[in-house]
């Protein structure tokens, strides 16, 4: 930060005192107010408005509040659920609280510099775009959006409105990402031919039907605000604060939850763009043969997806995603008695194996845990003997530094500092790729009612799943499936009446 001139006519402290008196005790003074355009105060802070206070938002807010430079201030809090908001309101009593982010933006936009968003996926895009249109720097949890179209709009908006953006995939800033880049550039595993990404999630219900019961909405929850852009529907038990992830109307399933973390390392390290083709399969629950037994409202219990890419060097790459307990074939380099997930870098948390990434090269193999953590050369004995000099600087605090990096870059201003997960060039295209997998899964359940004359059973009615067991060809630039038109309905959804639409 640049030092302010010593002969400044009014000190920052004097300004704050006078401003506080003039506004009857209102203490927040955003950094752009101080000294006019282009002024940088030596004790500058980033004043942040948080949309979402519980769950992942709690983790985000904690990291801003504990930034080593003490240069972040939680100025405003917003949440639709008083149960989630209560701990943060107690922790930050000076932060003004709102239930409706739209009201907060309208009334308080002159009093904060940046917005952090950690709410259910279906409302990410509208909140994020609205923040950028106010020229507020934006930290948005993964995946950036619920739909592919939304991710493209947010990416374009970050360029148009020139704000600092960061997606909440903190692994992008961990030391392991730098280590693996150094290994790859040293030629330790040769040309990368395949990548496997997998997780044990979902750890919430999927492959189920929407409950028929309609319990009362908890008094602490503003249900209409929680629904936001989603269609009008009744409240169901155990939907909040976590199990919404399994319903397509609100969440993005196991792939949306962990895909940015686990597919992020190959996407960043190999410089991948849009996939050209996606295929795969998923578990589907049936009530019986030729009967309606799939549950298109929720994601599958497990899935296996293959993405085809062209690497920057022009060579093809197959990237495999697996979830719900499906894993790649066990590696011959591992002792039969060891847990493969743990051996390859996944550190279990309460028996929840979050995920691994495995790179298969022409000369060797490299694995890591989610986000690029705990990288390992295979066979594991190589990690004791192989030493590659550090070439790239590490981020202070590693994963923790992901939040601090965004704070510093936001204070510095657009284009002044790099961040590890900007929307342009990384987080936006990565999110689109992850959501392409979900487009395949939703296409997998498209049904067409048919009749047939069976030689044994006579006239029968059944269903044809026309979107299954085909490879979807993807035109990434134009956001379009070119060989199966019905799949394109999942690229963009319509918002509920009264919530507008996404426009730059």
C-alpha positions in Angstrom: 0.0 0.0 0.0 1.2 3.5 -0.8 1.7 5.9 2.1 -0.5 9.0 2.1 1.1 12.4 2.1 2.0 13.8 5.5 0.6 17.2 4.7 -2.9 15.9 4.0 -5.3 18.6 5.2 -7.4 16.2 7.2 -6.4 12.9 8.7 -8.3 9.7 8.3 -9.0 9.6 12.0 -10.4 13.2 11.9 -12.5 12.3 8.9 -14.0 9.3 10.6 -14.8 11.2 13.8 -16.5 14.0 11.8 -18.4 11.5 9.6 -19.5 9.6 12.7 -20.9 12.8 14.3 -22.6 13.8 11.1 -24.3 10.5 10.7 -25.4 10.0 14.3 -22.9 7.3 15.1 -22.8 5.4 11.7 -19.2 4.2 11.8 -18.5 2.6 8.4 -16.6 4.6 5.9 -15.8 2.7 2.7 -12.3 3.1 1.3 -13.3 5.0 -1.8 -14.8 7.8 0.3 -11.5 8.6 1.9 -9.6 11.3 0.1 -11.5 11.0 -3.2 -10.7 9.1 -6.4 -7.3 7.5 -6.5 -6.5 8.0 -2.8 -5.1 5.0 -0.9 -5.0 5.3 2.9 -2.1 3.6 4.8 -4.6 1.8 7.1 -7.1 1.0 4.3 -9.7 -1.7 4.9 -12.1 -3.6 2.7 -15.7 -3.2 3.9 -17.5 -6.4 3.2 -21.2 -7.2 2.9 -21.9 -10.9 3.5 -24.9 -12.6 1.8 -25.2 -15.8 3.8 -24.1 -16.3 7.4 -24.1 -20.0 8.1 -22.5 -23.1 6.7 -19.8 -22.3 4.2 -20.4 -18.6 4.8 -19.3 -19.0 8.4 -15.9 -20.2 7.1 -15.6 -17.4 4.7 -16.4 -14.7 7.2 -14.0 -16.2 9.7 -11.2 -15.9 7.2 -11.9 -12.3 6.5 -12.1 -11.5 10.2 -8.7 -13.2 10.8 -6.8 -11.8 7.9 -3.2 -11.2 9.0 -3.2 -7.6 7.9 -6.5 -6.9 9.7 -7.6 -5.2 6.6 -11.1 -6.6 6.2 -14.2 -5.3 8.1 -17.6 -7.2 8.2 -19.8 -4.2 7.6 -23.1 -5.9 6.8 -24.7 -9.3 7.2 -27.6 -10.8 5.4 -29.4 -14.2 5.8 -32.9 -15.5 5.3 -32.6 -17.8 8.2 -32.3 -16.3 11.7 -30.9 -19.6 13.0 -27.9 -19.3 10.7 -27.5 -15.6 11.2 -27.6 -15.6 15.0 -23.9 -16.6 15.7 -22.5 -14.1 13.2 -24.7 -11.3 14.5 -23.4 -12.0 18.0 -19.8 -12.1 16.7 -20.2 -8.9 14.7 -22.6 -6.7 16.7 -21.7 -3.6 14.8 -22.6 -5.1 11.4 -26.0 -4.1 10.3 -28.3 -7.0 9.5 -30.8 -7.6 6.7 -32.9 -10.5 5.6 -33.2 -9.5 1.9 -30.0 -8.9 0.0 -31.9 -6.7 -2.4 -32.8 -4.3 0.3 -29.3 -4.3 1.7 -27.9 -3.5 -1.8 -30.4 -0.7 -2.4 -29.9 1.0 1.0 -26.3 0.4 1.8 -24.3 0.1 -1.4 -22.4 3.3 -0.7 -21.2 1.9 2.6 -19.4 -1.3 1.5 -16.7 -2.2 -1.1 -17.1 -5.9 -1.7 -19.6 -8.7 -1.4 -19.1 -12.3 -0.3 -21.8 -14.8 -1.2 -22.3 -18.3 0.3 -26.0 -19.3 -0.2 -27.7 -22.2 -2.1 -26.6 -22.5 -5.7 -29.8 -21.4 -7.4 -29.4 -17.8 -6.1 -25.7 -17.4 -6.7 -25.9 -15.8 -10.1 -28.5 -13.1 -9.4 -26.8 -11.9 -6.2 -23.3 -12.1 -7.8 -24.3 -10.1 -10.9 -26.2 -7.5 -8.9 -23.1 -7.0 -6.7 -20.8 -6.5 -9.8 -23.3 -4.1 -11.4 -22.8 -2.0 -8.3 -19.0 -2.2 -8.9 -18.4 -4.3 -5.8 -15.6 -6.8 -5.7 -17.0 -10.3 -5.4 -16.1 -13.6 -3.6 -18.6 -16.2 -4.7 -18.7 -19.8 -3.4 -18.3 -22.8 -5.7 -19.8 -23.6 -8.1 -20.2 -20.1 -9.3 -23.7 -20.8 -10.6 -26.5 -23.2 -10.9 -26.7 -23.1 -14.8 -24.1 -22.9 -17.6 -25.6 -19.7 -19.0 -25.3 -18.0 -15.6 -21.6 -18.8 -15.4 -21.0 -17.3 -18.8 -22.9 -14.1 -17.8 -21.0 -13.7 -14.5 -17.7 -14.2 -16.3 -18.5 -11.5 -18.9 -19.8 -9.2 -16.1 -16.5 -9.4 -14.2 -14.8 -7.9 -17.3 -17.5 -5.3 -18.0 -17.7 -3.9 -14.5 -13.9 -4.4 -13.7 -14.2 -5.8 -10.3 -11.9 -8.3 -8.5 -13.5 -11.8 -8.5 -12.6 -15.0 -6.7 -14.4 -18.3 -6.5 -14.5 -20.1 -3.2 -12.3 -23.1 -4.2 -9.5 -22.4 -1.8 -7.5 -25.4 -3.0 -6.5 -23.2 -6.0 -4.2 -21.4 -3.6 -2.7 -24.3 -1.8 1.0 -25.2 -2.0 0.2 -28.5 -3.7 -0.9 -26.8 -6.8 2.6 -25.1 -7.1 4.3 -28.4 -6.3 2.5 -30.3 -9.0 3.1 -27.6 -11.6 6.9 -27.8 -10.8 6.7 -31.6 -11.1 4.9 -31.5 -14.5 7.3 -28.9 -15.9 10.3 -30.9 -14.8 8.9 -33.8 -16.9 8.5 -36.2 -14.1 5.4 -37.9 -15.5 5.7 -37.0 -19.2 2.6 -36.2 -21.3 -0.6 -36.5 -19.4 -3.0 -38.8 -21.1 -5.8 -39.4 -18.6 -7.1 -37.8 -15.4 -9.4 -39.4 -12.8 -11.5 -37.3 -10.4 -13.7 -38.9 -7.7 -15.5 -38.3 -4.4 -17.6 -40.3 -2.1 -20.3 -37.6 -2.1 -23.2 -37.2 -2.1 -23.5 -37.4 1.7 -27.1 -36.0 1.5 -30.2 -37.7 0.0 -30.3 -38.1 -3.8 -32.2 -40.5 -6.1 -35.4 -39.9 -4.3 -38.8 -38.3 -5.0 -40.0 -35.0 -3.7 -41.9 -35.6 -0.4 -45.7 -35.3 -0.5 -45.9 -33.9 3.0 -45.9 -30.2 3.5 -44.8 -29.3 7.1 -45.0 -25.7 8.3 -42.1 -23.4 7.5 -39.9 -22.8 10.6 -40.7 -19.4 12.0 -37.0 -18.4 11.7 -36.9 -19.0 7.9 -38.0 -16.5 5.3 -39.2 -19.1 2.8 -40.0 -16.9 -0.1 -36.6 -15.2 0.1 -34.9 -18.6 0.4 -36.7 -19.8 -2.8 -35.6 -16.6 -4.6 -35.2 -17.5 -8.3 -36.6 -21.1 -7.9 -40.1 -22.0 -8.8 -42.8 -21.7 -6.1 -43.0 -24.9 -4.1 -43.9 -26.1 -0.6 -41.3 -26.3 2.2 -40.1 -29.9 3.1 -38.4 -31.2 6.2 -34.6 -31.2 6.3 -34.2 -29.2 3.1 -32.2 -26.5 4.9 -29.5 -25.8 5.8 -27.8 -28.6 3.8 -29.9 -31.2 1.9 -31.0 -28.7 -0.8 -27.8 -29.8 -2.6 -29.5 -33.0 -3.9 -32.5 -31.3 -5.6 -31.9 -30.0 -9.1 -34.2 -27.0 -8.5 -31.8 -25.7 -5.9 -28.5 -27.5 -6.0 -26.0 -29.1 -8.3 -25.5 -32.4 -6.7 -22.2 -34.1 -5.9 -20.5 -32.9 -9.0 -21.5 -29.3 -8.3 -20.4 -29.5 -4.7 -17.0 -31.0 -5.2 -16.3 -30.8 -9.0 -14.6 -27.4 -8.8 -12.3 -28.6 -6.0 -11.4 -31.9 -7.7 -11.4 -31.1 -11.4 -9.8 -27.7 -10.6 -6.2 -29.0 -10.5 -6.2 -30.6 -14.0 -8.2 -27.6 -15.4 -5.7 -25.1 -14.0 -2.4 -27.1 -14.4 -3.2 -28.4 -17.9 -4.8 -25.1 -19.1 -8.0 -26.8 -20.2 -10.8 -25.1 -21.9 -14.3 -26.3 -22.7 -14.8 -30.0 -23.2 -15.8 -31.1 -26.7 -17.8 -34.2 -25.7 -19.4 -35.6 -22.6 -20.7 -39.1 -22.0 -21.4 -41.4 -19.0 -23.9 -43.2 -16.9 -25.7 -42.9 -13.5 -27.5 -45.0 -11.0 -31.3 -44.7 -11.3 -33.9 -46.2 -9.0 -36.9 -48.0 -10.5 -40.2 -49.1 -9.0 -40.5 -51.9 -11.7 -40.1 -52.8 -15.3 -41.9 -50.4 -17.7 -43.2 -48.3 -14.8 -42.5 -44.8 -13.9 -39.6 -45.2 -11.4 -37.1 -42.5 -11.9 -36.9 -39.3 -9.8 -35.9 -36.4 -12.1 -36.2 -33.9 -9.2 -33.0 -35.1 -7.6 -29.6 -36.1 -8.6 -28.5 -39.7 -9.0 -27.1 -41.8 -6.2 -23.9 -42.2 -8.1 -22.5 -41.3 -11.5 -19.6 -41.8 -13.9 -18.8 -39.2 -16.5 -16.2 -38.9 -19.2 -15.1 -35.5 -20.5 -13.1 -35.2 -23.7 -10.7 -32.2 -24.0 -8.0 -31.0 -26.4 -5.0 -29.8 -24.4 -3.1 -26.7 -25.1 -0.4 -28.8 -26.7 -3.0 -30.1 -29.1 -3.1 -33.6 -27.6 -6.4 -35.2 -26.5 -7.2 -35.8 -22.9 -9.9 -37.9 -21.3 -11.0 -36.7 -17.8 -13.2 -39.1 -15.8 -15.5 -38.0 -13.0 -16.9 -40.5 -10.5 -19.0 -40.1 -7.4 -21.2 -41.9 -4.9 -18.5 -44.5 -4.0 -17.4 -45.3 -7.6 -13.6 -45.1 -7.9 -11.0 -45.8 -10.6 -9.5 -49.3 -10.9 -7.2 -49.9 -8.0 -3.6 -49.0 -8.7 -0.9 -51.7 -8.9 1.5 -49.4 -7.2 -0.4 -49.6 -3.9 -0.1 -52.3 -1.3 -3.4 -54.2 -1.3 -4.0 -53.5 2.4 -3.9 -49.7 2.2 -6.9 -47.4 1.7 -6.5 -46.1 -1.8 -8.2 -42.7 -1.2 -6.0 -42.0 1.8 -2.9 -43.2 0.0 -3.6 -40.9 -2.9 -4.0 -37.8 -0.8 -7.6 -37.6 0.5 -7.6 -36.9 4.2 -10.9 -38.2 5.7 -13.1 -35.9 7.8 -15.6 -37.8 9.9 -15.5 -40.7 7.3 -16.4 -38.3 4.5 -13.9 -38.8 1.8 -14.0 -35.5 -0.1 -12.1 -36.6 -3.1 -8.9 -37.3 -5.1 -7.4 -36.5 -8.5 -5.1 -38.8 -10.3 -3.0 -37.8 -13.3 -1.8 -40.6 -15.6 1.3 -39.6 -17.7 3.4 -41.3 -20.3 6.3 -41.6 -17.7 4.5 -41.8 -14.4 1.5 -40.9 -12.1 0.7 -38.1 -9.7 -2.2 -37.9 -7.3 -3.6 -35.3 -4.9 -6.4 -34.7 -2.5 -9.2 -32.3 -3.2 -8.1 -28.9 -4.4 -4.6 -30.0 -5.1 -3.7 -30.8 -1.5 -1.2 -33.5 -0.4 0.3 -34.2 -3.9 2.1 -37.6 -4.2 4.3 -39.2 -6.8 3.5 -42.9 -7.6 4.9 -45.3 -6.5 4.9 -43.5 -3.1 8.5 -44.4 -2.5 9.5 -41.7 -5.1 8.4 -39.0 -2.7 11.4 -39.7 -0.5 13.9 -39.6 -3.3 12.7 -37.0 -5.9 13.3 -33.4 -5.1 12.4 -30.6 -7.5 13.4 -27.0 -6.8 10.6 -24.5 -5.9 10.0 -22.3 -8.9 6.7 -20.6 -8.1 6.0 -18.5 -5.0 3.6 -19.9 -2.4 0.6 -18.0 -1.2 0.9 -16.8 2.4 -1.3 -19.1 4.5 -1.8 -21.6 1.7 -5.5 -22.4 1.4 -6.3 -19.8 4.1 -4.5 -17.3 2.0 -7.2 -17.7 -0.7 -9.5 -15.4 1.2 -6.8 -13.0 2.2 -5.5 -12.8 -1.4 -8.9 -11.6 -2.5 -9.1 -9.0 0.2 -5.6 -7.6 -0.7 -6.4 -7.6 -4.5 -9.7 -5.9 -3.9 -8.0 -3.1 -1.9 -5.4 -2.8 -4.6 -8.1 -2.5 -7.2 -9.0 -4.2 -10.5 -6.0 -5.3 -12.5 -3.4 -4.5 -9.8 -3.0 -8.0 -8.3 -3.6 -11.5 -9.5 -5.9 -14.0 -7.7 -5.9 -17.7 -8.0 -9.5 -18.3 -9.0 -10.8 -15.3 -11.1 -13.9 -15.7 -13.0 -12.2 -14.8 -16.3 -9.9 -17.5 -17.6 -10.5 -20.0 -14.8 -13.5 -20.1 -12.5 -16.1 -19.3 -15.1 -15.0 -21.9 -17.7 -14.4 -24.5 -14.9 -17.9 -24.0 -13.6 -19.3 -24.3 -17.1 -17.4 -27.6 -17.5 -18.6 -29.0 -14.2 -22.2 -28.1 -15.0 -21.8 -29.8 -18.4 -21.6 -33.0 -16.4 -24.9 -32.2 -14.7 -26.5 -31.4 -18.1 -25.6 -35.0 -19.1 -27.1 -36.4 -15.9 -30.3 -34.5 -16.3 -30.5 -35.6 -20.0 -30.0 -39.2 -18.8 -33.5 -39.1 -17.3 -35.4 -37.6 -20.2 -38.3 -40.0 -21.0 -40.5 -40.6 -23.9 -43.6 -42.8 -23.5 -43.8 -45.6 -26.1 -46.0 -48.5 -27.1 -44.8 -51.8 -28.5 -46.2 -55.1 -29.5 -44.1 -57.7 -27.7 -44.2 -61.2 -29.2 -44.7 -62.8 -25.8 -46.6 -60.2 -23.7 -48.5 -58.5 -26.5 -49.3 -54.8 -26.5 -47.2 -53.0 -23.9 -46.6 -49.4 -22.8 -43.2 -48.4 -21.6 -40.6 -45.6 -21.7 -37.7 -44.8 -24.0 -34.8 -42.9 -22.5 -33.6 -41.1 -25.6 -30.8 -39.2 -23.9 -29.0 -42.1 -22.5 -25.9 -43.9 -23.6 -25.0 -41.3 -26.2 -22.1 -38.8 -26.3 -23.2 -35.2 -26.2 -21.2 -33.0 -28.5 -20.6 -29.6 -26.9 -20.0 -26.3 -28.7 -18.5 -24.4 -25.8 -18.2 -21.0 -27.4 -21.9 -21.0 -28.3 -23.1 -22.9 -25.3 -25.0 -25.5 -27.3 -25.3 -29.3 -27.6 -25.1 -29.9 -31.3 -26.3 -33.5 -31.6 -29.3 -33.8 -29.1 -31.5 -30.7 -28.9 -33.6 -31.7 -25.8 -30.4 -31.4 -23.7 -30.2 -27.7 -24.4 -33.1 -27.0 -22.1 -30.8 -27.3 -19.1 -28.4 -24.6 -20.2 -30.6 -21.8 -19.0 -33.6 -21.8 -16.7 -36.4 -19.2 -16.2 -36.5 -17.4 -12.9 -39.6 -17.2 -10.8 -41.9 -14.3 -11.6 -40.8 -11.2 -9.7 -37.1 -12.2 -9.7 -36.3 -10.8 -13.1 -33.7 -12.3 -15.4 -30.0 -12.3 -15.8 -28.8 -9.4 -18.0 -25.5 -7.6 -18.2 
